[in-house]
Each structure stands twice: as C-alpha cells, then as structure tokens.
C-alpha cells in the first residue's frame, strides 16, 4: 500500500513576513522529507505529529514559537489531532506558554474529555509534563507593535500509512490582533478532520471555515462517492460564492491528494514513494 504525507504552512497572501518563497520551499521540503521517513517507519499518527511539531518550531510559521499576538498582547494557540482510523478528535483551544500545542492535543486523545480550552488546557499541559515555553519572537512583537490585524495562517499535515490509517493535525497562532477568547477553527472538526476514507487540514479565516464546515463537507462528499478533486472543488466553489478565504490539503484512502484554495497560494509540500513536491 502507498504512503503519502502532505503538509501546509498557511496561505502565502495571508502572511505578512518578509520571507521569500524559497525559504518556504526549503522549510516545507525539509519537514515533509523527514516526516515521510517517520511515516514509513512509525505510521501516520507519528508522521503528522512530527510534521506539525517541526512547523510549530519554525518561527517562519504562525503556530507554536512565532505565533501571532492577540489584541491584549498575549499569544494563545490552538491545535488538534484527528485519528481517522479510531475516529477520535482531540484538541486544545487558546493554550498558552507551551512549546508544542499539537503534542498536548495528542496527549488528550487518551482522555475521556479530549478537548480542553484556555487556562485549564494550560494547567492540564503542566500537570502532564509540558514545560513552560515562551512562544514570542522579535518579528511577531514588531508586527504587534505596528498594529497588525491579520488574516489567518495555520500549519497542518495529513498522512496515509501502509496499513491504511489516515490522520490529520492542525495548529495555529490565530489571526493576530484578535479579540482574546476568539476560538479558531484549527481545534474544531471544521478545520481538521479525518475518517477512514479521507483526511483534511484547513487554513485561512477560521470564521469562514467554521461557517461552511469545510472539512466535514469535503469528507461527506468523498464518502458519498465523489472523487477527491470534485469533493474539494465543490466545497471551494461554495466558499468563493460567500466571498470566503480559506485553503485546504486533503488525502484519501487511495493515496489521491488535493490542495486547493478560494484564492491565493497554499504553501504546501507532499511526499510519497514518488518523491517530494512543493507548491512552486
Ligand atoms: N485558521 C486559523 C484561524 O483562523 O485561527
């Protein structure tokens, strides 16, 4: 059976950094190459977690270290993991001062109550060994001081392993300048969903993604028999009709993949037995 992983680093036009496309290509290419090795050795869960940890750790991306800063000067991060094989969603909403929100989301997949929010998510992380970590960077502080009110960028990964398991993982620092307490799509099924047939991770404006229920809409269409490209395109076209801004990566049980967006350019890379491909 084929193995495949796709990762994304948001939509280029929603980023406000001076980074070049070459820097994104290099970062995403390195991460997807390493994550594909992990996929072959340890399966889809390990691979999506490794990919999102690496994306959270790179300041280039709006997740983990280098997350955007909210209106009150704080960083609050959201992340989720969806196990499509066992049908388990877990996530953290507005967690603070942890290095890798996605690993807290993964730890929560073992719990009866698998989505936690705010201070109590942070407290849960501390009580399960996640050390305090400062996610602020010089770049984001400058961006915040300039009064930046952002669109939204996200990171994510979807993977299919050689026993047919599909996983999706997504993480974000939010829009920047948002009202404290805002809930991102990234720790909801609208923005991060997988089942036994398809896995989807979204990026873009969370309110748009939630309002259209993007990932479950794609999954339902795929489950009801549409090809992956059609299931995604139909959903993107609905988003365009509402003037929404989002993109997504999707991967199905056959190993078919699709990357699409309502506008702009999704920053992605994918790896399979055929090699590595990036968004350029
Ligand atoms: N898509 C991430 C967010 O809107 O927060």
Boltz pocket constraint, residues with backbone or C-beta under 6 A from the ligand:
constraints:
  - pocket:
      binder: B
      contacts: [[A, 152], [A, 153], [A, 154], [A, 172], [A, 173], [A, 174], [A, 175], [A, 183], [A, 184], [A, 185], [A, 186], [A, 191], [A, 202], [A, 203], [A, 204], [A, 205], [A, 206], [A, 207]]
      max_distance: 6.0
